[in-house]
Amino acid sequence: MRLLPVARFFAVLLFAEVGLSPAFAQSAGAAAPVVADLPAVVVSGVQPGPGLWKVSKGEHVLWVLGTLSPLPRGMQWRSHELEQVIGQSQQVLLAPSVKFKADVGFFGKLFLLPSAYSARKNDDGATLQQLLPPPVYARWQVLKQEYIGADRGIERWRPIFAAQELYRKAIKANGLSRTGGVQAGIDALAKRYGVKEVPTSYQVVIENPRAAIKAFKRSAPRDVTCFIRTLDSIEQDMPAMKARANAWATGDLPALRALPDSARRDACVAALADAGFAHTLGLDDVPAKQQAVWLAAARTALAGNAQTLAILPIDELLKTDGYLAALQAEGYQVEAPE
């Protein structure tokens, strides 16, 4: 079995931002939060990031770093606390993710490539103007001109992919980065101290990649919901995204708790997860399956290691019913950073 990027591109493109969020989307008609009077400039320079959560049972400890996306592009992340933890740990548990596998060889990948990229386009050459309600398309035109420019080809992309490209360009233009170099920093520290990184991936096996791509093209995810949420996010949530990025970089947990997150990611993930092809591939109820995989890995680490570092989206750590709440309900002691 080999990882197959071309067969998984249509799902990983959306799932891979910070891992799949366990919450599903709100309805498309719900109002997006508007946050006013927030800092318009993102921080730069060396920043410590947030403190670590502590999960323990007896003398065994699991330290948890909460990650966020997007983060300040000009930030240089350096956490002395994290370096000390990794240096004394036996393992690093990576963030939850979805991995797709398919049994194809090199030539199989070459033959699948055209089909994979054609799945990005609308059926029968339809344009965004033909698919979107006029008010939505008018909003798209304004934002496209600002962040993408005169790209005529994108007008024939499916809304869910056009939305993702617009979002990628918008966060870059606003001084933000999808990862902030956090995972790269963790990888470097783990390598320096010889600590093994352990995936916590929910794996989906694609037995027939070509059929999977065809199923995706036929089943039309709820593209417009994702598209509208993305426009909302760029038009209304950018100040809050910048403020959340600043709060993460400076370790300001009260601000992270107070600032609302955008519903964009959940809407786009739900657009894929609720589509007919998703059930065929085992993509239904992915959040619960991801959580089960991560919790199993955490229990194993807590039982076998004196100390472990784990990575989770910070929203999961701030929730009262998130991953750590599940461990706490099982009898593990959970402590938030001071």
C-alpha positions in Angstrom: 0.0 0.0 0.0 1.3 3.4 -0.9 0.2 7.0 -0.1 -1.5 8.3 -3.2 -1.5 12.2 -3.3 -3.5 12.5 -6.6 -6.3 10.3 -5.3 -6.6 12.1 -2.0 -6.1 15.7 -3.1 -9.7 16.6 -3.1 -10.1 15.6 0.5 -6.7 16.4 2.0 -6.8 19.9 0.4 -9.5 20.7 3.0 -8.7 18.3 5.9 -5.0 19.2 6.2 -5.2 22.8 7.5 -4.8 21.8 11.2 -6.4 18.5 11.1 -10.1 17.9 10.7 -12.2 19.8 13.2 -14.5 17.6 15.3 -17.4 20.0 15.0 -19.6 20.1 11.9 -20.8 23.2 10.2 -23.6 25.5 11.1 -26.2 26.1 8.5 -25.3 28.3 5.5 -27.9 30.9 6.5 -26.4 31.5 9.9 -24.7 34.9 10.5 -20.9 34.8 10.7 -19.5 36.6 13.8 -18.4 40.1 13.3 -15.5 41.3 15.5 -14.7 45.0 15.5 -11.9 47.1 17.0 -9.3 44.3 17.0 -5.6 44.7 16.2 -5.1 44.9 12.4 -1.4 44.1 12.5 0.0 40.6 13.3 2.9 40.2 15.6 6.4 39.4 14.3 9.8 38.4 15.7 10.5 35.6 18.3 7.3 34.5 20.1 6.9 31.7 22.7 3.4 30.4 21.7 1.0 29.1 24.4 1.9 27.0 27.4 1.5 23.3 27.5 -1.4 21.3 29.0 -0.5 18.5 31.3 -2.3 15.1 31.3 -1.0 12.6 33.9 -1.7 9.3 35.6 0.7 8.4 38.4 4.2 9.4 37.4 3.5 9.2 33.6 2.9 12.6 31.9 1.5 13.6 28.5 2.3 17.2 27.7 0.0 18.7 25.0 0.7 21.6 22.7 -2.3 23.4 21.1 -1.8 24.5 17.5 -3.7 27.1 15.6 -4.1 28.1 11.9 -3.5 30.6 10.6 -0.6 32.1 12.5 1.6 35.2 12.0 3.8 34.9 8.9 6.6 36.9 10.3 6.7 35.0 13.6 9.8 33.1 14.7 8.4 30.5 17.1 10.7 29.5 19.9 9.4 27.7 23.0 12.1 26.9 25.6 9.4 24.9 27.6 8.6 22.8 24.6 12.3 22.1 23.8 12.8 20.9 27.4 9.8 18.6 27.2 10.8 17.1 23.9 14.3 16.6 25.1 13.0 14.5 28.0 10.2 12.7 26.1 10.2 9.2 24.6 7.7 10.0 21.9 5.9 12.9 20.1 2.3 12.2 19.1 1.5 14.1 15.9 -1.8 15.9 15.4 -4.9 14.0 14.2 -5.1 13.7 10.5 -6.6 11.7 7.7 -4.3 9.5 5.5 -5.5 7.9 2.3 -3.9 4.8 0.9 -4.3 3.1 -2.4 -2.6 0.1 -4.0 -1.3 1.6 -7.2 2.2 1.8 -8.8 4.0 4.6 -10.5 2.2 4.2 -13.8 -1.1 4.1 -12.0 -0.4 7.5 -10.5 0.4 8.9 -13.9 -2.9 7.6 -15.4 -4.9 9.0 -12.4 -3.4 12.5 -12.5 -5.6 13.9 -15.3 -8.7 12.5 -13.7 -7.7 14.0 -10.3 -7.2 17.4 -11.7 -10.4 17.3 -13.8 -12.3 16.7 -10.5 -11.4 20.2 -9.6 -13.5 21.7 -12.4 -17.3 22.0 -12.7 -19.2 19.5 -14.8 -20.0 20.4 -18.4 -17.7 23.4 -18.2 -20.1 25.4 -15.9 -18.7 28.7 -14.5 -19.0 30.1 -11.0 -21.3 32.8 -12.3 -23.7 30.1 -13.5 -23.6 28.1 -10.2 -23.7 30.8 -7.6 -26.5 33.1 -6.6 -25.9 36.6 -8.1 -25.2 38.3 -4.7 -22.7 35.7 -3.8 -21.0 35.9 -7.2 -20.8 39.7 -6.9 -19.0 39.2 -3.5 -16.6 36.7 -5.1 -15.8 39.1 -7.9 -14.7 41.8 -5.5 -12.6 39.5 -3.4 -11.1 37.6 -6.4 -9.9 40.9 -7.9 -8.3 41.9 -4.5 -6.6 38.6 -3.8 -6.3 36.5 -6.9 -6.5 39.0 -9.8 -7.4 38.2 -13.5 -7.4 34.4 -13.4 -10.1 33.3 -15.8 -9.4 29.6 -15.3 -10.5 29.6 -11.7 -14.0 30.7 -12.9 -14.5 27.0 -14.0 -13.4 25.5 -10.7 -15.9 23.9 -8.3 -16.8 26.4 -5.7 -15.2 24.4 -2.9 -11.8 24.6 -4.6 -12.2 28.2 -5.7 -13.0 29.0 -2.1 -9.9 27.3 -0.8 -7.6 29.1 -3.3 -9.2 32.5 -2.4 -8.7 31.8 1.4 -5.0 30.7 0.8 -4.3 34.0 -1.0 -6.2 36.1 1.5 -4.4 34.9 4.6 -1.1 35.4 2.9 -2.0 38.9 1.9 -3.0 39.7 5.5 0.4 38.7 6.9 -0.7 35.2 8.0 0.6 31.7 7.4 -1.3 28.4 7.4 1.3 26.7 9.8 3.6 29.4 11.1 6.4 26.9 10.9 5.3 25.2 14.1 5.3 21.6 12.9 8.7 22.2 11.2 10.1 23.4 14.5 8.7 20.3 16.3 10.2 18.0 13.7 13.6 19.7 14.0 13.6 19.4 17.8 12.5 15.7 17.7 15.3 15.0 15.3 17.8 16.8 17.4 17.0 14.8 20.5 16.3 11.5 18.8 12.6 11.4 19.8 10.3 9.3 17.6 7.3 11.1 16.0 4.2 8.9 16.1 1.3 9.6 13.6 -2.2 9.5 15.0 -3.9 9.2 11.6 -7.2 7.8 10.7 -6.4 5.8 7.6 -8.8 5.4 4.7 -7.9 2.7 2.1 -9.1 3.5 -1.4 -9.4 0.2 -3.2 -10.3 1.8 -6.6 -8.9 5.3 -6.8 -10.2 5.9 -10.3 -13.8 5.0 -9.2 -13.3 7.3 -6.1 -12.5 10.3 -8.3 -15.5 9.6 -10.5 -17.7 9.3 -7.4 -16.5 12.6 -6.2 -17.3 14.3 -9.5 -20.8 12.8 -9.5 -21.8 13.5 -5.9 -21.5 17.3 -5.8 -20.6 18.3 -2.3 -22.3 21.2 -0.7 -19.8 23.5 -2.4 -21.9 26.7 -2.0 -22.1 26.4 1.8 -18.3 26.2 1.9 -18.0 29.0 -0.6 -20.3 31.4 1.3 -18.6 30.6 4.6 -15.2 31.4 3.0 -16.4 34.8 1.7 -17.8 35.5 5.2 -14.6 34.6 6.8 -12.4 36.8 4.5 -14.8 39.8 4.7 -15.8 39.7 8.3 -13.5 37.4 10.3 -10.0 38.6 9.3 -9.6 41.0 12.3 -10.5 38.1 14.6 -8.2 35.7 12.8 -5.3 38.2 13.2 -6.2 38.7 16.9 -6.3 34.9 17.5 -3.0 34.5 15.7 -1.5 37.2 17.9 -3.0 35.6 21.0 -1.5 32.2 20.2 1.9 33.6 19.4 2.1 35.5 22.7 0.5 32.7 24.7 -2.6 34.8 25.6 -5.1 32.0 26.5 -7.8 34.3 27.9 -7.9 36.1 24.5 -8.0 32.8 22.6 -11.0 31.7 24.8 -12.8 35.0 24.2 -12.3 35.3 20.4 -14.7 33.5 18.1 -13.4 31.1 15.5 -14.6 31.1 11.9 -17.1 28.5 10.8 -15.4 28.3 7.4 -13.4 25.2 8.0 -16.3 23.2 9.5 -18.5 24.1 6.6 -15.9 23.0 4.0 -15.2 19.8 5.8 -18.9 19.0 6.1 -19.4 19.7 2.4 -17.1 16.8 1.7 -18.0 14.5 4.6 -21.7 14.8 3.8 -21.3 14.0 0.1 -22.4 10.6 -1.2 -18.8 9.6 -2.2 -17.6 10.2 1.4 -19.7 7.3 2.8 -18.3 5.0 0.1 -14.7 5.9 1.1 -15.4 5.7 4.9 -15.3 9.5 5.4 -18.5 9.6 7.3 -18.2 10.4 11.0 -14.5 11.1 10.5 -14.2 13.4 13.6 -15.3 10.6 15.9 -12.9 8.2 14.3 -10.0 10.6 14.5 -10.7 11.2 18.1 -10.8 7.5 18.8 -7.4 7.0 17.1 -5.8 9.9 19.0 -7.2 8.8 22.4 -6.0 5.3 21.9 -2.5 6.6 21.1 -2.6 8.9 24.1 -3.6 6.0 26.4 -0.8 3.9 25.1 1.7 6.6 25.5 0.6 7.4 29.0 0.9 3.7 29.9 4.3 3.1 28.3 6.2 6.3 28.5 7.4 8.3 31.4 6.9 11.5 29.3 5.3 12.2 25.9 4.6 15.3 23.9 1.3 15.4 21.9 -0.1 17.9 19.5 -3.7 18.9 19.1 -5.7 21.9 17.6 -5.9 24.4 20.4 -9.7 24.6 20.0 -9.9 21.0 21.3 -8.0 22.1 24.4 -10.2 25.0 25.1 -13.4 23.0 24.8 -15.2 21.6 27.8 -16.1 18.5 25.8 -12.9 18.0 23.7 -10.2 15.3 23.6 -8.7 16.1 27.0 -12.2 16.2 28.6 -12.6 12.6 27.4 -9.3 11.6 29.1 -10.4 13.5 32.2 -13.6 11.5 32.3 -11.6 8.3 32.2 -9.7 9.3 35.4 -6.6 11.1 34.0 -5.6 14.3 35.7 -5.7 17.3 33.3 -4.1 20.7 34.1 -4.3 23.8 31.9 -1.2 26.0 31.7 -1.1 29.0 34.1 
